[in-house]
Amino acid sequence: MCGRFSLAEDIHRLQMQFQFEYEGEFYPRYNIAPSQNILTVIQGNKGRVGKQLRWGLIPFWAKDEKIGYKLINARAETVDEKASFKHSLKKRRCLILADGFYEWKKDGKTKQPYRFVLKNREPFAFAGLWDRWEKGNEIIYSCTIITTRPNELTEKVHDRMPVILTRENQDAWLDRTIEDTEYLKSLLVPYDAGEMETYEVSTLINSPKNETKEVIVPLN
């Protein structure tokens, strides 16, 4: 699964790299956790738009918004089969921006957190889905991160990893005219391990309350 990530890049650099318009506040995040608002990019009528969406997808048909706590991730292998995700897969796809993500490796009774980044330290985009949920006067826009099997690097720590889209696949993922689920699923593959690296970080990351730069500093 993917249950924690970071995005501490300058908003203007993100806009240049991912080509989106954005209005609103933005500040560095080192320890992003489920149920928090996160920066996503969707395809609008006049181009790409940056939106803050709640992490934890609430399907439009859900009776209770609490279902979002269980839907922070969607499995690539079954994303077109699950009622919670199949509509969004065809109609509501997004990029979820990040510059690193965390996984925990079990070591006896303890769990050691690791941070995964690109070797070039550039920000990247997870494959995401979003939805709009409405009940009475309340409207919530939410999203989920798609996960896949691990690559040779991440498998040393965890048996799943978030789908990181290549730059070539980002355009297709956001293209609203594409509804071929088999083609879309073909994009949901492990990222090239040779372009990534990992390092141990402090257990400060375990608590979402710790939102300082210290959490991304290598232990060694």
Residue pairs with C-beta under 8 A, 6 or more apart in sequence:
1 72
1 73
1 147
1 158
1 160
2 72
2 73
2 101
2 103
2 126
2 145
2 147
2 160
2 161
2 162
3 33
3 34
3 72
3 73
3 102
4 31
4 32
4 33
4 101
4 102
4 205
4 208
5 32
5 98
5 100
5 101
5 102
5 126
5 162
6 29
6 30
6 31
6 32
6 98
6 99
6 100
6 101
6 102
6 115
6 215
6 216
7 28
7 29
7 32
7 38
7 39
7 97
7 98
7 99
7 123
8 28
8 29
8 30
8 99
8 213
8 216
9 28
9 97
9 99
9 123
11 22
11 26
13 123
14 20
14 39
14 50
14 97
14 123
15 21
15 22
15 50
17 122
17 123
18 41
18 48
18 95
18 97
18 125
18 170
19 47
19 48
20 41
20 47
20 48
20 49
20 50
21 44
21 47
21 48
21 49
21 50
22 39
22 49
22 50
24 50
24 52
26 39
28 213
29 38
29 211
30 211
30 212
30 213
30 215
30 216
31 205
31 208
31 210
31 211
31 215
32 38
32 55
32 98
33 55
33 208
34 55
34 56
34 69
34 72
35 54
35 55
35 56
35 68
35 69
36 54
36 55
36 208
37 52
37 53
37 54
37 55
38 52
38 53
38 54
38 55
38 96
38 143
39 50
39 51
39 52
39 96
39 97
40 50
40 51
40 52
40 53
40 94
40 95
40 96
40 97
40 128
40 130
40 143
41 48
41 49
41 50
41 51
41 94
41 95
41 97
41 125
41 174
42 48
42 49
42 51
42 92
42 93
42 94
42 95
42 130
42 174
43 49
43 174
43 175
43 176
48 174
51 94
51 130
51 141
53 94
53 130
53 141
53 142
53 143
54 68
54 140
54 141
54 142
54 143
55 72
55 142
55 143
55 144
55 145
56 68
56 69
56 70
56 71
56 72
56 142
56 143
56 144
57 68
57 71
57 72
57 74
57 84
57 85
57 88
57 129
57 130
57 131
57 142
57 143
57 144
58 65
58 67
58 68
58 71
58 131
58 133
58 140
58 142
59 67
59 71
59 83
59 84
59 85
59 87
59 88
59 131
59 133
60 87
60 131
60 132
60 133
60 134
61 83
62 133
65 133
65 135
65 140
67 84
68 140
68 142
71 84
71 144
72 144
72 145
73 144
73 145
73 146
73 147
73 160
73 162
74 82
74 84
74 85
74 129
74 144
74 145
74 146
74 147
75 82
75 146
75 147
75 148
76 127
76 146
76 147
76 148
76 163
76 185
76 188
76 189
77 148
79 85
79 86
79 89
79 129
79 146
79 185
79 188
80 86
80 89
80 181
80 184
80 185
85 129
85 144
86 181
87 131
88 129
88 130
88 131
89 129
89 181
89 184
90 179
90 181
91 176
91 179
92 129
92 130
92 131
92 132
93 127
93 128
93 129
93 130
93 173
93 174
93 184
94 128
94 129
94 130
94 143
94 174
95 125
95 126
95 127
95 128
95 165
95 170
95 173
95 174
96 125
96 126
96 127
96 128
96 143
96 145
97 123
97 124
97 125
97 126
98 123
98 124
98 125
98 126
99 117
99 121
99 122
99 123
99 124
100 115
100 116
100 117
100 216
101 115
101 116
101 162
102 113
102 114
102 115
102 116
102 201
102 205
103 113
103 114
103 116
103 154
103 157
103 158
103 161
104 111
104 112
104 113
104 114
104 157
104 158
105 111
105 112
105 114
105 156
105 157
105 158
112 200
112 203
113 200
113 201
113 202
113 203
113 205
113 206
114 157
114 198
114 199
114 200
114 201
115 198
115 199
115 200
115 201
115 205
115 216
115 218
116 153
116 154
116 161
116 196
116 197
116 198
117 196
117 197
117 198
118 124
118 195
118 196
118 197
119 195
119 196
119 197
120 195
124 164
124 165
125 164
125 165
125 170
126 145
126 146
126 162
126 163
126 164
126 165
127 145
127 146
127 162
127 163
127 164
127 165
127 173
127 187
127 188
128 143
128 144
128 145
128 146
129 143
129 144
129 146
130 141
130 142
130 143
130 144
131 141
131 142
131 143
132 139
132 140
132 141
133 139
133 140
133 141
133 142
134 140
145 162
145 163
146 162
146 163
146 188
147 160
147 161
147 162
147 163
148 160
148 161
148 162
148 163
148 188
148 189
148 190
149 159
149 160
149 161
149 190
150 158
150 159
150 160
150 161
150 190
151 161
151 190
151 191
151 192
151 193
151 196
152 193
153 193
153 196
153 197
153 198
154 161
154 190
154 193
154 196
154 198
157 198
161 190
161 191
163 187
163 188
163 189
163 190
163 191
164 191
165 173
165 187
166 191
169 187
172 178
172 183
172 184
172 187
173 184
173 187
178 184
199 218
199 219
199 220
200 218
200 219
200 220
201 215
201 216
201 217
201 218
201 219
202 214
202 215
202 217
202 219
204 210
204 212
204 214
204 215
205 215
